[in-house]
Amino acid sequence: MNIPFLIRNLPIEKRDKYYILKYKNEIKKIKNQNYILNQDIKFYKSIFKNHFNSVVYNLRIKYKNGERVWIDKLKFNPYEYNDYDEDEELKEWTKPIKCER
């Protein structure tokens, strides 16, 4: 007789091991997601510590050596351009502004 594979047909010892392995993997995934979300929260809260005099809509997220950093586009120093990862918006900020008449 062929008995279909069902968890309930397994002996209790094997059933418990199956569930333990299944839930351990889920717990690892959830812990990883939780860590990533906590890092995001810390990063977004850092606005108020580092740029308390800046207007939020002037702040941009840029990467410095692979890490996210807040930059105020009005207070950006073009001499620090090489410290940051290459970006189209940063290139635009370093170009001189043309006067309109």
Secondary structure, DSSP 8 states (H G I E B T S, - for coil): ------GGGS-HHHHHHHHHHHHHHHHHHHHHHHHHHHHHHHHHHHHHHH-TTS-GGGEEEEEETTEEEEEESSS--GGGGGGS---HHHHHHHS------
